[in-house]
Amino acid sequence: MVSRQVLIDSRFPTVICAPIFSRGHGFQTQVAIGIDEGMKHESWVFCDNLVSLHKAELTNFVGRLSPAKIAELNGALMTALGVHH
């Protein structure tokens, strides 16, 4: 799952996350990540499948996105949510 650290550190009991899967379809709402981000293999962040989770369910920190990947993720989220700037 991908989420914002500031929200994870807050007092809110839940966080909104984007799930990560080992296979993607190349959609604009999916972001490829891999070893450079801390994953064991190529994976995909699915921005059109956001979920709300209790923080207690987030148990293992795996990696971190680079500024370039965060920009790509932001674009995918905007597409998934139909937000335009």
DRENKOL-577096 format. One record per atom (N, C-alpha, C): residue number from 1; atom name; y, x, z; residue in one letter. Coordinates in nm, 3 decimals. Example, Ala and Ser with C-alpha at 12.3 -4.5 7.8 and 13.67 -1.06 7.14 Angstrom:
<nodes>
<num:1, atome:N, yy:-0.569, xx:1.319, zz:0.780, residu:A>
<num:1, atome:CA, yy:-0.450, xx:1.230, zz:0.780, residu:A>
<num:1, atome:C, yy:-0.330, xx:1.320, zz:0.780, residu:A>
<num:2, atome:N, yy:-0.225, xx:1.285, zz:0.708, residu:S>
<num:2, atome:CA, yy:-0.106, xx:1.367, zz:0.714, residu:S>
<num:2, atome:C, yy:0.003, xx:1.290, zz:0.787, residu:S>
</nodes>
This chain:
<nodes>
<num:1, atome:N, yy:-0.117, xx:0.082, zz:0.000, residu:M>
<num:1, atome:CA, yy:0.000, xx:0.000, zz:0.000, residu:M>
<num:1, atome:C, yy:0.124, xx:0.087, zz:0.000, residu:M>
<num:2, atome:N, yy:0.225, xx:0.040, zz:-0.066, residu:V>
<num:2, atome:CA, yy:0.354, xx:0.109, zz:-0.067, residu:V>
<num:2, atome:C, yy:0.453, xx:0.020, zz:0.007, residu:V>
<num:3, atome:N, yy:0.529, xx:0.077, zz:0.100, residu:S>
<num:3, atome:CA, yy:0.631, xx:0.003, zz:0.173, residu:S>
<num:3, atome:C, yy:0.745, xx:0.098, zz:0.208, residu:S>
<num:4, atome:N, yy:0.856, xx:0.042, zz:0.257, residu:R>
<num:4, atome:CA, yy:0.972, xx:0.122, zz:0.296, residu:R>
<num:4, atome:C, yy:0.956, xx:0.174, zz:0.438, residu:R>
<num:5, atome:N, yy:0.982, xx:0.302, zz:0.459, residu:Q>
<num:5, atome:CA, yy:0.968, xx:0.362, zz:0.592, residu:Q>
<num:5, atome:C, yy:1.061, xx:0.297, zz:0.694, residu:Q>
<num:6, atome:N, yy:1.183, xx:0.263, zz:0.652, residu:V>
<num:6, atome:CA, yy:1.278, xx:0.202, zz:0.746, residu:V>
<num:6, atome:C, yy:1.224, xx:0.070, zz:0.799, residu:V>
<num:7, atome:N, yy:1.153, xx:-0.005, zz:0.718, residu:L>
<num:7, atome:CA, yy:1.094, xx:-0.131, zz:0.763, residu:L>
<num:7, atome:C, yy:0.972, xx:-0.105, zz:0.853, residu:L>
<num:8, atome:N, yy:0.895, xx:-0.004, zz:0.818, residu:I>
<num:8, atome:CA, yy:0.780, xx:0.032, zz:0.901, residu:I>
<num:8, atome:C, yy:0.826, xx:0.074, zz:1.041, residu:I>
<num:9, atome:N, yy:0.940, xx:0.144, zz:1.048, residu:D>
<num:9, atome:CA, yy:0.994, xx:0.192, zz:1.176, residu:D>
<num:9, atome:C, yy:1.069, xx:0.084, zz:1.254, residu:D>
<num:10, atome:N, yy:1.097, xx:-0.030, zz:1.193, residu:S>
<num:10, atome:CA, yy:1.175, xx:-0.136, zz:1.258, residu:S>
<num:10, atome:C, yy:1.091, xx:-0.214, zz:1.360, residu:S>
<num:11, atome:N, yy:1.155, xx:-0.311, zz:1.423, residu:R>
<num:11, atome:CA, yy:1.087, xx:-0.396, zz:1.521, residu:R>
<num:11, atome:C, yy:1.018, xx:-0.516, zz:1.456, residu:R>
<num:12, atome:N, yy:1.039, xx:-0.535, zz:1.326, residu:F>
<num:12, atome:CA, yy:0.972, xx:-0.646, zz:1.257, residu:F>
<num:12, atome:C, yy:0.821, xx:-0.626, zz:1.264, residu:F>
<num:13, atome:N, yy:0.744, xx:-0.733, zz:1.289, residu:P>
<num:13, atome:CA, yy:0.599, xx:-0.718, zz:1.302, residu:P>
<num:13, atome:C, yy:0.526, xx:-0.704, zz:1.168, residu:P>
<num:14, atome:N, yy:0.592, xx:-0.740, zz:1.058, residu:T>
<num:14, atome:CA, yy:0.526, xx:-0.735, zz:0.927, residu:T>
<num:14, atome:C, yy:0.610, xx:-0.655, zz:0.828, residu:T>
<num:15, atome:N, yy:0.546, xx:-0.611, zz:0.723, residu:V>
<num:15, atome:CA, yy:0.613, xx:-0.540, zz:0.613, residu:V>
<num:15, atome:C, yy:0.563, xx:-0.598, zz:0.481, residu:V>
<num:16, atome:N, yy:0.649, xx:-0.593, zz:0.380, residu:I>
<num:16, atome:CA, yy:0.608, xx:-0.634, zz:0.246, residu:I>
<num:16, atome:C, yy:0.560, xx:-0.509, zz:0.174, residu:I>
<num:17, atome:N, yy:0.442, xx:-0.517, zz:0.116, residu:C>
<num:17, atome:CA, yy:0.379, xx:-0.402, zz:0.055, residu:C>
<num:17, atome:C, yy:0.335, xx:-0.432, zz:-0.089, residu:C>
<num:18, atome:N, yy:0.329, xx:-0.327, zz:-0.167, residu:A>
<num:18, atome:CA, yy:0.271, xx:-0.335, zz:-0.301, residu:A>
<num:18, atome:C, yy:0.135, xx:-0.268, zz:-0.293, residu:A>
<num:19, atome:N, yy:0.028, xx:-0.338, zz:-0.330, residu:P>
<num:19, atome:CA, yy:-0.105, xx:-0.278, zz:-0.322, residu:P>
<num:19, atome:C, yy:-0.127, xx:-0.172, zz:-0.428, residu:P>
<num:20, atome:N, yy:-0.218, xx:-0.081, zz:-0.398, residu:I>
<num:20, atome:CA, yy:-0.254, xx:0.028, zz:-0.490, residu:I>
<num:20, atome:C, yy:-0.400, xx:0.010, zz:-0.530, residu:I>
<num:21, atome:N, yy:-0.423, xx:0.017, zz:-0.660, residu:F>
<num:21, atome:CA, yy:-0.558, xx:0.002, zz:-0.715, residu:F>
<num:21, atome:C, yy:-0.595, xx:0.125, zz:-0.797, residu:F>
<num:22, atome:N, yy:-0.723, xx:0.148, zz:-0.816, residu:S>
<num:22, atome:CA, yy:-0.769, xx:0.265, zz:-0.890, residu:S>
<num:22, atome:C, yy:-0.761, xx:0.246, zz:-1.041, residu:S>
<num:23, atome:N, yy:-0.742, xx:0.123, zz:-1.087, residu:R>
<num:23, atome:CA, yy:-0.727, xx:0.097, zz:-1.230, residu:R>
<num:23, atome:C, yy:-0.603, xx:0.014, zz:-1.256, residu:R>
<num:24, atome:N, yy:-0.534, xx:0.049, zz:-1.362, residu:G>
<num:24, atome:CA, yy:-0.416, xx:-0.026, zz:-1.403, residu:G>
<num:24, atome:C, yy:-0.434, xx:-0.075, zz:-1.545, residu:G>
<num:25, atome:N, yy:-0.340, xx:-0.157, zz:-1.587, residu:H>
<num:25, atome:CA, yy:-0.346, xx:-0.214, zz:-1.721, residu:H>
<num:25, atome:C, yy:-0.228, xx:-0.171, zz:-1.808, residu:H>
<num:26, atome:N, yy:-0.140, xx:-0.086, zz:-1.752, residu:G>
<num:26, atome:CA, yy:-0.025, xx:-0.039, zz:-1.827, residu:G>
<num:26, atome:C, yy:0.090, xx:-0.138, zz:-1.835, residu:G>
<num:27, atome:N, yy:0.089, xx:-0.242, zz:-1.750, residu:F>
<num:27, atome:CA, yy:0.197, xx:-0.340, zz:-1.749, residu:F>
<num:27, atome:C, yy:0.325, xx:-0.277, zz:-1.695, residu:F>
<num:28, atome:N, yy:0.439, xx:-0.334, zz:-1.730, residu:Q>
<num:28, atome:CA, yy:0.568, xx:-0.285, zz:-1.680, residu:Q>
<num:28, atome:C, yy:0.581, xx:-0.300, zz:-1.529, residu:Q>
<num:29, atome:N, yy:0.498, xx:-0.382, zz:-1.471, residu:T>
<num:29, atome:CA, yy:0.501, xx:-0.407, zz:-1.327, residu:T>
<num:29, atome:C, yy:0.404, xx:-0.318, zz:-1.250, residu:T>
<num:30, atome:N, yy:0.346, xx:-0.222, zz:-1.319, residu:Q>
<num:30, atome:CA, yy:0.252, xx:-0.129, zz:-1.257, residu:Q>
<num:30, atome:C, yy:0.302, xx:0.014, zz:-1.273, residu:Q>
<num:31, atome:N, yy:0.289, xx:0.092, zz:-1.167, residu:V>
<num:31, atome:CA, yy:0.336, xx:0.231, zz:-1.167, residu:V>
<num:31, atome:C, yy:0.217, xx:0.323, zz:-1.142, residu:V>
<num:32, atome:N, yy:0.197, xx:0.418, zz:-1.232, residu:A>
<num:32, atome:CA, yy:0.089, xx:0.516, zz:-1.216, residu:A>
<num:32, atome:C, yy:0.129, xx:0.620, zz:-1.113, residu:A>
<num:33, atome:N, yy:0.038, xx:0.648, zz:-1.020, residu:I>
<num:33, atome:CA, yy:0.057, xx:0.754, zz:-0.921, residu:I>
<num:33, atome:C, yy:-0.072, xx:0.835, zz:-0.915, residu:I>
<num:34, atome:N, yy:-0.065, xx:0.953, zz:-0.854, residu:G>
<num:34, atome:CA, yy:-0.184, xx:1.035, zz:-0.849, residu:G>
<num:34, atome:C, yy:-0.176, xx:1.144, zz:-0.745, residu:G>
<num:35, atome:N, yy:-0.235, xx:1.257, zz:-0.775, residu:I>
<num:35, atome:CA, yy:-0.245, xx:1.370, zz:-0.682, residu:I>
<num:35, atome:C, yy:-0.107, xx:1.417, zz:-0.635, residu:I>
<num:36, atome:N, yy:-0.008, xx:1.416, zz:-0.724, residu:D>
<num:36, atome:CA, yy:0.127, xx:1.460, zz:-0.687, residu:D>
<num:36, atome:C, yy:0.187, xx:1.374, zz:-0.577, residu:D>
<num:37, atome:N, yy:0.142, xx:1.250, zz:-0.565, residu:E>
<num:37, atome:CA, yy:0.192, xx:1.159, zz:-0.462, residu:E>
<num:37, atome:C, yy:0.101, xx:1.155, zz:-0.339, residu:E>
<num:38, atome:N, yy:-0.006, xx:1.232, zz:-0.339, residu:G>
<num:38, atome:CA, yy:-0.095, xx:1.237, zz:-0.224, residu:G>
<num:38, atome:C, yy:-0.225, xx:1.160, zz:-0.240, residu:G>
<num:39, atome:N, yy:-0.245, xx:1.099, zz:-0.357, residu:M>
<num:39, atome:CA, yy:-0.367, xx:1.022, zz:-0.380, residu:M>
<num:39, atome:C, yy:-0.483, xx:1.117, zz:-0.415, residu:M>
<num:40, atome:N, yy:-0.605, xx:1.071, zz:-0.397, residu:K>
<num:40, atome:CA, yy:-0.722, xx:1.152, zz:-0.431, residu:K>
<num:40, atome:C, yy:-0.749, xx:1.151, zz:-0.581, residu:K>
<num:41, atome:N, yy:-0.700, xx:1.047, zz:-0.650, residu:H>
<num:41, atome:CA, yy:-0.721, xx:1.032, zz:-0.794, residu:H>
<num:41, atome:C, yy:-0.611, xx:0.943, zz:-0.850, residu:H>
<num:42, atome:N, yy:-0.606, xx:0.932, zz:-0.982, residu:E>
<num:42, atome:CA, yy:-0.506, xx:0.847, zz:-1.044, residu:E>
<num:42, atome:C, yy:-0.522, xx:0.704, zz:-0.994, residu:E>
<num:43, atome:N, yy:-0.410, xx:0.642, zz:-0.960, residu:S>
<num:43, atome:CA, yy:-0.408, xx:0.506, zz:-0.907, residu:S>
<num:43, atome:C, yy:-0.286, xx:0.435, zz:-0.962, residu:S>
<num:44, atome:N, yy:-0.277, xx:0.305, zz:-0.931, residu:W>
<num:44, atome:CA, yy:-0.167, xx:0.223, zz:-0.982, residu:W>
<num:44, atome:C, yy:-0.111, xx:0.136, zz:-0.871, residu:W>
<num:45, atome:N, yy:0.022, xx:0.134, zz:-0.860, residu:V>
<num:45, atome:CA, yy:0.091, xx:0.043, zz:-0.769, residu:V>
<num:45, atome:C, yy:0.117, xx:-0.086, zz:-0.846, residu:V>
<num:46, atome:N, yy:0.071, xx:-0.197, zz:-0.793, residu:F>
<num:46, atome:CA, yy:0.087, xx:-0.328, zz:-0.858, residu:F>
<num:46, atome:C, yy:0.205, xx:-0.402, zz:-0.794, residu:F>
<num:47, atome:N, yy:0.317, xx:-0.407, zz:-0.861, residu:C>
<num:47, atome:CA, yy:0.437, xx:-0.471, zz:-0.807, residu:C>
<num:47, atome:C, yy:0.439, xx:-0.622, zz:-0.825, residu:C>
<num:48, atome:N, yy:0.350, xx:-0.676, zz:-0.905, residu:D>
<num:48, atome:CA, yy:0.346, xx:-0.821, zz:-0.921, residu:D>
<num:48, atome:C, yy:0.239, xx:-0.884, zz:-0.832, residu:D>
<num:49, atome:N, yy:0.199, xx:-0.809, zz:-0.729, residu:N>
<num:49, atome:CA, yy:0.098, xx:-0.858, zz:-0.636, residu:N>
<num:49, atome:C, yy:0.140, xx:-0.823, zz:-0.492, residu:N>
<num:50, atome:N, yy:0.269, xx:-0.843, zz:-0.460, residu:L>
<num:50, atome:CA, yy:0.322, xx:-0.807, zz:-0.329, residu:L>
<num:50, atome:C, yy:0.258, xx:-0.892, zz:-0.220, residu:L>
<num:51, atome:N, yy:0.237, xx:-0.830, zz:-0.104, residu:V>
<num:51, atome:CA, yy:0.177, xx:-0.898, zz:0.011, residu:V>
<num:51, atome:C, yy:0.254, xx:-0.863, zz:0.138, residu:V>
<num:52, atome:N, yy:0.249, xx:-0.953, zz:0.235, residu:S>
<num:52, atome:CA, yy:0.307, xx:-0.928, zz:0.366, residu:S>
<num:52, atome:C, yy:0.192, xx:-0.895, zz:0.461, residu:S>
<num:53, atome:N, yy:0.205, xx:-0.782, zz:0.529, residu:L>
<num:53, atome:CA, yy:0.099, xx:-0.736, zz:0.621, residu:L>
<num:53, atome:C, yy:0.157, xx:-0.708, zz:0.758, residu:L>
<num:54, atome:N, yy:0.074, xx:-0.727, zz:0.861, residu:H>
<num:54, atome:CA, yy:0.112, xx:-0.684, zz:0.995, residu:H>
<num:54, atome:C, yy:0.107, xx:-0.531, zz:0.997, residu:H>
<num:55, atome:N, yy:0.202, xx:-0.470, zz:1.063, residu:K>
<num:55, atome:CA, yy:0.209, xx:-0.324, zz:1.067, residu:K>
<num:55, atome:C, yy:0.080, xx:-0.261, zz:1.119, residu:K>
<num:56, atome:N, yy:0.011, xx:-0.330, zz:1.209, residu:A>
<num:56, atome:CA, yy:-0.113, xx:-0.277, zz:1.266, residu:A>
<num:56, atome:C, yy:-0.219, xx:-0.254, zz:1.159, residu:A>
<num:57, atome:N, yy:-0.206, xx:-0.323, zz:1.045, residu:E>
<num:57, atome:CA, yy:-0.302, xx:-0.307, zz:0.936, residu:E>
<num:57, atome:C, yy:-0.278, xx:-0.179, zz:0.856, residu:E>
<num:58, atome:N, yy:-0.161, xx:-0.119, zz:0.872, residu:L>
<num:58, atome:CA, yy:-0.129, xx:0.006, zz:0.802, residu:L>
<num:58, atome:C, yy:-0.166, xx:0.122, zz:0.892, residu:L>
<num:59, atome:N, yy:-0.283, xx:0.178, zz:0.870, residu:T>
<num:59, atome:CA, yy:-0.336, xx:0.276, zz:0.964, residu:T>
<num:59, atome:C, yy:-0.330, xx:0.421, zz:0.915, residu:T>
<num:60, atome:N, yy:-0.341, xx:0.445, zz:0.785, residu:N>
<num:60, atome:CA, yy:-0.347, xx:0.582, zz:0.735, residu:N>
<num:60, atome:C, yy:-0.235, xx:0.612, zz:0.637, residu:N>
<num:61, atome:N, yy:-0.153, xx:0.711, zz:0.670, residu:F>
<num:61, atome:CA, yy:-0.050, xx:0.757, zz:0.577, residu:F>
<num:61, atome:C, yy:-0.119, xx:0.844, zz:0.473, residu:F>
<num:62, atome:N, yy:-0.093, xx:0.818, zz:0.347, residu:V>
<num:62, atome:CA, yy:-0.161, xx:0.892, zz:0.241, residu:V>
<num:62, atome:C, yy:-0.068, xx:0.986, zz:0.168, residu:V>
<num:63, atome:N, yy:0.050, xx:0.940, zz:0.130, residu:G>
<num:63, atome:CA, yy:0.138, xx:1.025, zz:0.050, residu:G>
<num:63, atome:C, yy:0.278, xx:0.971, zz:0.042, residu:G>
<num:64, atome:N, yy:0.356, xx:1.031, zz:-0.046, residu:R>
<num:64, atome:CA, yy:0.497, xx:0.998, zz:-0.059, residu:R>
<num:64, atome:C, yy:0.535, xx:0.999, zz:-0.207, residu:R>
<num:65, atome:N, yy:0.624, xx:0.909, zz:-0.246, residu:L>
<num:65, atome:CA, yy:0.671, xx:0.903, zz:-0.383, residu:L>
<num:65, atome:C, yy:0.793, xx:0.993, zz:-0.402, residu:L>
<num:66, atome:N, yy:0.798, xx:1.061, zz:-0.515, residu:S>
<num:66, atome:CA, yy:0.914, xx:1.142, zz:-0.550, residu:S>
<num:66, atome:C, yy:1.030, xx:1.050, zz:-0.587, residu:S>
<num:67, atome:N, yy:1.152, xx:1.102, zz:-0.589, residu:P>
<num:67, atome:CA, yy:1.265, xx:1.018, zz:-0.633, residu:P>
<num:67, atome:C, yy:1.243, xx:0.957, zz:-0.772, residu:P>
<num:68, atome:N, yy:1.181, xx:1.030, zz:-0.863, residu:A>
<num:68, atome:CA, yy:1.154, xx:0.977, zz:-0.997, residu:A>
<num:68, atome:C, yy:1.055, xx:0.861, zz:-0.991, residu:A>
<num:69, atome:N, yy:0.952, xx:0.873, zz:-0.908, residu:K>
<num:69, atome:CA, yy:0.855, xx:0.764, zz:-0.894, residu:K>
<num:69, atome:C, yy:0.917, xx:0.644, zz:-0.823, residu:K>
<num:70, atome:N, yy:1.007, xx:0.669, zz:-0.728, residu:I>
<num:70, atome:CA, yy:1.076, xx:0.558, zz:-0.661, residu:I>
<num:70, atome:C, yy:1.161, xx:0.482, zz:-0.762, residu:I>
<num:71, atome:N, yy:1.229, xx:0.554, zz:-0.850, residu:A>
<num:71, atome:CA, yy:1.308, xx:0.489, zz:-0.955, residu:A>
<num:71, atome:C, yy:1.218, xx:0.405, zz:-1.046, residu:A>
<num:72, atome:N, yy:1.103, xx:0.459, zz:-1.081, residu:E>
<num:72, atome:CA, yy:1.006, xx:0.386, zz:-1.164, residu:E>
<num:72, atome:C, yy:0.955, xx:0.262, zz:-1.090, residu:E>
<num:73, atome:N, yy:0.928, xx:0.278, zz:-0.960, residu:L>
<num:73, atome:CA, yy:0.882, xx:0.166, zz:-0.878, residu:L>
<num:73, atome:C, yy:0.990, xx:0.059, zz:-0.868, residu:L>
<num:74, atome:N, yy:1.114, xx:0.099, zz:-0.850, residu:N>
<num:74, atome:CA, yy:1.225, xx:0.004, zz:-0.844, residu:N>
<num:74, atome:C, yy:1.233, xx:-0.078, zz:-0.972, residu:N>
<num:75, atome:N, yy:1.219, xx:-0.013, zz:-1.087, residu:G>
<num:75, atome:CA, yy:1.220, xx:-0.084, zz:-1.215, residu:G>
<num:75, atome:C, yy:1.105, xx:-0.183, zz:-1.226, residu:G>
<num:76, atome:N, yy:0.987, xx:-0.142, zz:-1.181, residu:A>
<num:76, atome:CA, yy:0.870, xx:-0.230, zz:-1.186, residu:A>
<num:76, atome:C, yy:0.890, xx:-0.350, zz:-1.094, residu:A>
<num:77, atome:N, yy:0.949, xx:-0.327, zz:-0.975, residu:L>
<num:77, atome:CA, yy:0.976, xx:-0.437, zz:-0.882, residu:L>
<num:77, atome:C, yy:1.078, xx:-0.534, zz:-0.941, residu:L>
<num:78, atome:N, yy:1.181, xx:-0.482, zz:-1.004, residu:M>
<num:78, atome:CA, yy:1.282, xx:-0.567, zz:-1.066, residu:M>
<num:78, atome:C, yy:1.219, xx:-0.653, zz:-1.176, residu:M>
<num:79, atome:N, yy:1.130, xx:-0.593, zz:-1.254, residu:T>
<num:79, atome:CA, yy:1.061, xx:-0.669, zz:-1.357, residu:T>
<num:79, atome:C, yy:0.973, xx:-0.777, zz:-1.296, residu:T>
<num:80, atome:N, yy:0.897, xx:-0.740, zz:-1.193, residu:A>
<num:80, atome:CA, yy:0.806, xx:-0.834, zz:-1.129, residu:A>
<num:80, atome:C, yy:0.880, xx:-0.952, zz:-1.067, residu:A>
<num:81, atome:N, yy:0.998, xx:-0.926, zz:-1.012, residu:L>
<num:81, atome:CA, yy:1.074, xx:-1.030, zz:-0.943, residu:L>
<num:81, atome:C, yy:1.175, xx:-1.100, zz:-1.035, residu:L>
<num:82, atome:N, yy:1.186, xx:-1.053, zz:-1.159, residu:G>
<num:82, atome:CA, yy:1.281, xx:-1.114, zz:-1.252, residu:G>
<num:82, atome:C, yy:1.425, xx:-1.087, zz:-1.217, residu:G>
<num:83, atome:N, yy:1.450, xx:-0.971, zz:-1.152, residu:V>
<num:83, atome:CA, yy:1.584, xx:-0.931, zz:-1.111, residu:V>
<num:83, atome:C, yy:1.641, xx:-0.841, zz:-1.220, residu:V>
<num:84, atome:N, yy:1.763, xx:-0.867, zz:-1.260, residu:H>
<num:84, atome:CA, yy:1.829, xx:-0.785, zz:-1.362, residu:H>
<num:84, atome:C, yy:1.959, xx:-0.732, zz:-1.306, residu:H>
<num:85, atome:N, yy:1.994, xx:-0.608, zz:-1.345, residu:H>
<num:85, atome:CA, yy:2.124, xx:-0.558, zz:-1.296, residu:H>
<num:85, atome:C, yy:2.223, xx:-0.557, zz:-1.405, residu:H>
</nodes>
